[in-house]
Amino acid sequence: MTTPITTPFSAQSTAAEVVDGIDLTGRRAIVTGGASGIGVETARALAGAGAEVTLAVRDLAAGERTESDIIAATGNKQVHVAPLDLADRASVAAFVAAWDGPLHILVNNAGMMASPEMRTPEGWELQFATNHLGHFGLTTGLHHALAAAGGARVVSVSSSAHLRSPVVFEDIHFRERAYEPWSAYGQSKTANVLFAVEATRRWADDGITANSLMPGAIRTNLQRHITDEDLERMRRQSGSGSFTWKTPEQGASTSVLVATSPLLEGVGGRYFEDCAEAGPNQPGTRSGVAAYALDPEAATRLWELSIDTLAA
């Protein structure tokens, strides 16, 4: 049994506080969804510590505004913008083909939450396609760049919503069962955790580790499909009877911790929340990690299924 990782930081810590004193000069990072929400603050903290940061975004205009803002705030001119639509295989392939040189930090941050039923041209359910398959194709496509870096880290941004659903291998894309937005989101977030488990197992010999995390509740554009009634229900279901919003700066802190902390050197396949490794989920609560999300057999099955899906 491994000892859970603890840090001096907490739910109230900001990304800037977590990275304070860490020098990322010479390191190269990619943040998907880097032009909105916690992606902006993740990128800002990495750039503030000296990293060269690429914002991988769908909205190039928003990306360019964020790029200018981060350069002005940090004085780091090595901030770039590149187009990436995770639901489009051609876009992912183009991004991978355009990347040159090593990659030290990959933050798989972009996502969509609880959307109405939508599908890709291939017929894939869009939340699973975006949140998992797109990031899977991106990360595996960048494997050589990660291996070339030596000690590279992959950050897989999950959610406590993974507690809502395991990956339903028999019907991932809701072809047989009725579509339910939160179940679809939940299984995609479970897939994010399983991906980190299997990536670490497969790539540890290349010096690559991957960890997943729950950033916390942050009011951002991610919730554009969620009503006030949904939010009230989430508050009631939060387990403790309270529901505390984090600022985007606080919400980005666990991502930045996983990406940069010396305490995680060589550590992979684990799930973090509030700047510490999470324990097992306890029934009736919305914290901790579900056993099915760390299941190595499910992780291997998902990896192989993902390869087959993207190759079809």
N, C-alpha and C positions, 0 to 999 in steps of 0.2 A: 504494500500500500504506500503510495507516494504521499509526501507531506504537502498539503495545499499551500500555494504560494500567497503570502501576504505582503503588503507594501505599506509605506507610511501614508498612503493616500486614501481618500474616501469618496463617497458619493458627491461631496461638495467640492472636491478638487477640480481645478480647471486643467485643460490641456497644456497651457503654458506652465503651470506649476509642475506638472508631471515631467515635462521635458527640460525644466530648468537645470542647468549644469551639464547637460548632455550635448556633446559636440557632434553634429552630423555632417560636418564639412567633408566633401568628397563622396557622400552617400547620395544615391539616386532613388527617388520614391515616385510611385504612381498612386493617386487617390481617385477612384472611380466616384462619380457623383460629387466631384470636388467643387462644384459651383453653387451648392445650396446646403442649408442645414448644417449638420455636424461635419459634412465633408469640407466645407469652407474652413471651419475651425481646426480640423485635423491637418489640412494642408498648410494653414497659417502657422500652426505650432511647429510642423516639420521644417518649413522654410525659415522660421525664426531661429531654429537651432542650426541652420546652415545647410540643410539638404537642398539638392536640386529636385524640384517637385513638378511633376506633370499632372495637370488636372484633366482627367479623361471624362468628357462630358457630352451629352446630347445637344445641349444648347450652347453653341459656340459664343454667341454674344454674351450670355451670362458668364461663360467661362472667361472671356476676355475682361469683363468688368471685375471679376474676382481676381484674376491675375494682376491687374493694375492695383487693386486694393491691397493685395498681399505684398506686392513689391513696395508700395508706398509705406505700408505698416512695418515691414521688416528690414527694408533696405537690401533684401536679397533679390537680385535681378534674375536668378536662375529659376524662374517660375514660368512654366509653359502650359499651353492648352492644346489638346488634341481631341478630335471627334471620336466618340465611341457610343454606339447604340447596342446595349447588351442583348437585346432581343433579336438582333440582326446578325446572322452568322458572317455575312460578308463584311460588316463593319468591324466585328471582332477580329476577323482574319486580317483586315487592312491595318488595324492598329498594331497587331502583333508583327506584321511584316515591316512596318515603319520603325519599330523599336530597334535601336542599335546600342550595343554595349551592355554592361552589367546592370542589374537591377537589385538594389539592396532591400527595399521595402515596397510591398504591394498591399495597399489597403482596399479591399473589396467592400466598398461602402455604399455604393448606389443601390437603390431598391425601390420597389413599389409595394404599397400596403393596402390590403382589403379592398381591391378594386372590383368593379363590376366584371362579369365574365367577359374576357377578351382572349383572343388566340393569335398566335403567330401564323404566318402563311403555311407553316408546316403542320398547323393544328395543335401546337403545344399550348397549354394553359400559360397565360402571359406572366403571372407572378413567378411561377416555377422557372419559366424560360429566362426571365430577367434576373431574378434573385440568385438562382443557382446555375442554370445551364450556361448563361452568358459569362458569369464569373469563372465557371469551370473551364470553358473554352479559352478565356483570356489567360488564366493562370497556367494551364497546361501548355498553352502556346508560348508563354514566356518562361518556361522551365529552364531553358538553356541560359537565359539572361540571369535568372535567379541563381542557378548553379555557379555561374561565372563570378558572382559577387562574393561568394564565400561568407557563410553566416547570414544568408538572406532570411527575411521574415515575411510571412504572408498573414495578413490580418483579415479575418472573415467576420463581418459585422452581422450578427444574428439578432435575436430578440427574445424576450420572455414569451412571446407568442409561439415560440417553438413548443411550449407546453400544451398548446391547443391540438397538435396533431403530429404523429410520426409521419415519415414518408410512407404513403400508402402505395406500395409497389404495384399492387394489383390494378390500380386505377389512378395513377399520378395525375393524369390530365383531365379528370372528371368527364370521361366519355361514357361511363356507366352510371355513376352516382350523380345526384343533383349537385350543382355548383354551389359552394358556400364560401364567401369571400375570406372569412377568417380561417377556415380550415385550409384553404389554398395558401394563404399567407403563412400559416403555422407550419405546414409541411415544407415550404420553401426555406423557412428559417431553421428548421431541423436539418435540412440538407446542408445549410451553411456550416453547422456544427460538425456533421458527419464528414464533410469535405476536409475540414482541418485535421480531423483524426486520421483520415486515410492519406492525405498529402504528407503529413509528418511521417507516417509509417513508410511510405514509398520513397520519400526524398531525404530522409535524415542523413543518409550517406553522402548526399550532395551538399550537406551543411544547411539545408533548408528546413525551417520549422514553420508550422502554421498553428494559430490559435484562433478561437472564436470568442465572441463577447456579446453581452447585452449592454447597449449604451445607456439605457434609462429612458424615461419618458420625456421627450423634448417636442414642443409644439413647432413643427416645421411643415414644409410643403409635402412631406411624406404622407401626412394625414389628410390630403386634399379630398379623399373619397370618404372620410369619416365624419359623421354628423355629431352634433352636440349630444344627442341621445346616446350614440355609441360611446362617447367619452364618459358620460355619466355612468353607463353600465360598466365601463372599464374601471372607474373609480371604485364602484361597489365590489368588483371582483378582485381588487388588488390584494385582498387577503388581510391587510392590516386595518382596513377601514379608512385609510388615508391614501392620498394619491399626490405625490409631490413632483411637480415639473422641475426638470433641470434646465438650466440655460444651455444654449448650443456649446458654449465653452466648457461647461461641465459634462455635457453629453459626449464630447469628443475625447474626454480625458482617458477613458479606458482603451479606446482605439490607439491613442498615442502611447499609452503605457505598454500595450502589447507590442507595438511597433518598435519601441526604443529602449525600454528599461533593461539595465544590466541584470536585474533580478530574473529575467526570463531568458538569459543566455542558454541556448541549447534546449529550451523547454518547448514542447509542442503537443498538439492534440488535446488541449485543455480549454475550458470555458470560463470566462471572467465576467464579473459584474462589479460595479462600484469600485474599480481599481484593485480587485483582489480575485483570486480564483474562487469560483462559486462551489458550494457544496451540493449534494443531491437535493432535488426538489422534494419538499415535504407536502403531502396531500393537503389541499385547501389553500395553498399559498401560490403566489405568482413569482417566486424567486427560486434561484437554484437551477440545476440542469437536470433534464429528464434522462433516465438511464438509457432510453432508446436512442437518444441523440449522441451518446458516446459508444454505442454498440459497435465493436469492430467488424462484425459480420455484415451488419447493415451498411457500414461505411464502405466496405469493399464492394458490396452489391451495387451501391449507388454509383461508385466510381465507374464500374464496368458498364452499368446501364447508361451512364452519361456519355462515355466514349461511343457506345453503339448508337445512341440517339443522335449525337452530333455528326457521326459518320454516315448516317442513313441518307 
